[in-house]
Amino acid sequence: MDVMYGLVGEASWFCCGNAWGPCASTGTGACGTCHSGNFQHAWTNTSDACYAITRPDNCGVTGVSRRGCGFRHATTNLCNGSRVVTSIADCGPRTRSFCGERACCGGTCASNRVIDLTPAAFTRIASLNAGLIPAGIDVG
Amino acid sequence: MTSTMDRRALLTRAALGATGLVAASAMGSLAPEAAFATSAQAPDPGAPDPNFAEGLITGRNQDLLQVKGSDGRLHKIQLTGVTSIWKLRPTTIDQAMIGDGLYARGVKLPNGVLAAESVWLNIVNLDVMINSISRTGLNLDHFGQKIFGHVQEGVTAAAYNGTPAISDLSLLKVGRHVQVIGAWRPGTSEIDIATIYAAN
């Protein structure tokens, strides 16, 4: 049976909070709570200012709900069916910079970046070196 | 596929020295891709995951890593014969060096040691703008931070708009945003590039 998701697109990962290397300057995100080791994510529509940066609508991704810090989403890796529930801690990804980009595994593909997970959350459903995965997003 | 409980039990035994690579191989693949099962999520959303660690390696005693988390927490991470390691490419546990940054996922044992299932050494995932392109690498701007990305022959590849990654970097353009998966060179503002993701 096919599974329906509220939103389908690409998921990636990002570092935040105290960090090493090039991530050391990233800070704790728009919500001030983001840490790489927590089950958290960045969402493209946390505020007007956030949406002005991410602009998923520029890529044809419309109807992304306005959600605030702490709101929970469930991300499912469409490659393997694994799922993680996380809470909003930052604004992102910058969808408009990667319009039309696709992530595929086998015959399963998804276009446009819709969510970024922390390393702790991403490693729950995929390998970090995968970089991008096709994902289904729902309210968690 | 090996079940999650099988993997946890195997990993625990491996960390305790009761089994090893031979047993692991007999149970099937333990590559990272096989690790992601649909088991119940233990930590609440927004909370730290006890089965995950990040930080810098500050010491190594055989296959036990001492890691100082970026938040100041100290971690002990046990590498085993079934631990998958990535450092620019899939590699072996001997490549974990003092000074390396890491992310690790595994199973937290009762003694506080994290028995590592997967370890990613120095891995970075950067949203950058290309400032210039040379024969040896790319000058990148990461939110105002200048980073040089070294091209590694036989490793570095580019994925253009979701197509399979290829070694041809000629379609990259100065001024464009790209995402770069790479390995940080500890103590520097340089990385070795694994994969560049570029949209149209």
HADDOCK unambig.tbl for C-alpha pairs under 7 A between the chains (distance, minus, plus):
assign (segid A and resid 14 and name CA) (segid B and resid 125 and name CA) 6.50 0.50 0.50
assign (segid A and resid 18 and name CA) (segid B and resid 70 and name CA) 4.98 0.50 0.50
assign (segid A and resid 18 and name CA) (segid B and resid 71 and name CA) 5.58 0.50 0.50
assign (segid A and resid 19 and name CA) (segid B and resid 70 and name CA) 5.03 0.50 0.50
assign (segid A and resid 20 and name CA) (segid B and resid 55 and name CA) 6.71 0.50 0.50
assign (segid A and resid 20 and name CA) (segid B and resid 70 and name CA) 6.56 0.50 0.50
assign (segid A and resid 20 and name CA) (segid B and resid 101 and name CA) 6.50 0.50 0.50
assign (segid A and resid 21 and name CA) (segid B and resid 184 and name CA) 6.65 0.50 0.50
assign (segid A and resid 21 and name CA) (segid B and resid 186 and name CA) 6.93 0.50 0.50
assign (segid A and resid 22 and name CA) (segid B and resid 189 and name CA) 6.84 0.50 0.50
assign (segid A and resid 37 and name CA) (segid B and resid 48 and name CA) 5.43 0.50 0.50
assign (segid A and resid 37 and name CA) (segid B and resid 49 and name CA) 6.27 0.50 0.50
assign (segid A and resid 37 and name CA) (segid B and resid 52 and name CA) 6.59 0.50 0.50
assign (segid A and resid 37 and name CA) (segid B and resid 53 and name CA) 6.60 0.50 0.50
assign (segid A and resid 37 and name CA) (segid B and resid 54 and name CA) 6.95 0.50 0.50
assign (segid A and resid 38 and name CA) (segid B and resid 46 and name CA) 5.59 0.50 0.50
assign (segid A and resid 38 and name CA) (segid B and resid 47 and name CA) 5.06 0.50 0.50
assign (segid A and resid 38 and name CA) (segid B and resid 48 and name CA) 4.02 0.50 0.50
assign (segid A and resid 38 and name CA) (segid B and resid 49 and name CA) 5.93 0.50 0.50
assign (segid A and resid 39 and name CA) (segid B and resid 45 and name CA) 5.11 0.50 0.50
assign (segid A and resid 39 and name CA) (segid B and resid 46 and name CA) 4.80 0.50 0.50
assign (segid A and resid 39 and name CA) (segid B and resid 47 and name CA) 5.80 0.50 0.50
assign (segid A and resid 39 and name CA) (segid B and resid 48 and name CA) 6.40 0.50 0.50
assign (segid A and resid 39 and name CA) (segid B and resid 49 and name CA) 6.93 0.50 0.50
assign (segid A and resid 40 and name CA) (segid B and resid 45 and name CA) 6.51 0.50 0.50
assign (segid A and resid 40 and name CA) (segid B and resid 46 and name CA) 5.20 0.50 0.50
assign (segid A and resid 82 and name CA) (segid B and resid 36 and name CA) 6.06 0.50 0.50
assign (segid A and resid 82 and name CA) (segid B and resid 37 and name CA) 5.59 0.50 0.50
assign (segid A and resid 82 and name CA) (segid B and resid 38 and name CA) 4.95 0.50 0.50
assign (segid A and resid 83 and name CA) (segid B and resid 38 and name CA) 6.48 0.50 0.50
assign (segid A and resid 85 and name CA) (segid B and resid 45 and name CA) 5.79 0.50 0.50
assign (segid A and resid 86 and name CA) (segid B and resid 45 and name CA) 4.38 0.50 0.50
assign (segid A and resid 86 and name CA) (segid B and resid 46 and name CA) 6.04 0.50 0.50
assign (segid A and resid 87 and name CA) (segid B and resid 45 and name CA) 5.37 0.50 0.50
assign (segid A and resid 87 and name CA) (segid B and resid 46 and name CA) 5.26 0.50 0.50
assign (segid A and resid 97 and name CA) (segid B and resid 177 and name CA) 6.19 0.50 0.50
assign (segid A and resid 98 and name CA) (segid B and resid 199 and name CA) 4.99 0.50 0.50
assign (segid A and resid 99 and name CA) (segid B and resid 199 and name CA) 6.54 0.50 0.50
assign (segid A and resid 100 and name CA) (segid B and resid 161 and name CA) 6.86 0.50 0.50
assign (segid A and resid 100 and name CA) (segid B and resid 199 and name CA) 6.66 0.50 0.50
assign (segid A and resid 100 and name CA) (segid B and resid 200 and name CA) 6.98 0.50 0.50
assign (segid A and resid 101 and name CA) (segid B and resid 161 and name CA) 4.41 0.50 0.50
assign (segid A and resid 101 and name CA) (segid B and resid 162 and name CA) 5.71 0.50 0.50
assign (segid A and resid 101 and name CA) (segid B and resid 199 and name CA) 5.05 0.50 0.50
assign (segid A and resid 102 and name CA) (segid B and resid 161 and name CA) 5.67 0.50 0.50
assign (segid A and resid 102 and name CA) (segid B and resid 162 and name CA) 4.26 0.50 0.50
assign (segid A and resid 103 and name CA) (segid B and resid 162 and name CA) 5.13 0.50 0.50
assign (segid A and resid 104 and name CA) (segid B and resid 162 and name CA) 6.73 0.50 0.50
assign (segid A and resid 120 and name CA) (segid B and resid 49 and name CA) 6.74 0.50 0.50
assign (segid A and resid 120 and name CA) (segid B and resid 52 and name CA) 6.07 0.50 0.50
assign (segid A and resid 124 and name CA) (segid B and resid 36 and name CA) 6.28 0.50 0.50
assign (segid A and resid 125 and name CA) (segid B and resid 36 and name CA) 5.16 0.50 0.50
assign (segid A and resid 126 and name CA) (segid B and resid 33 and name CA) 6.66 0.50 0.50
assign (segid A and resid 126 and name CA) (segid B and resid 36 and name CA) 6.38 0.50 0.50
assign (segid A and resid 127 and name CA) (segid B and resid 32 and name CA) 6.00 0.50 0.50
assign (segid A and resid 127 and name CA) (segid B and resid 33 and name CA) 6.59 0.50 0.50
assign (segid A and resid 129 and name CA) (segid B and resid 181 and name CA) 6.89 0.50 0.50
assign (segid A and resid 131 and name CA) (segid B and resid 181 and name CA) 6.62 0.50 0.50
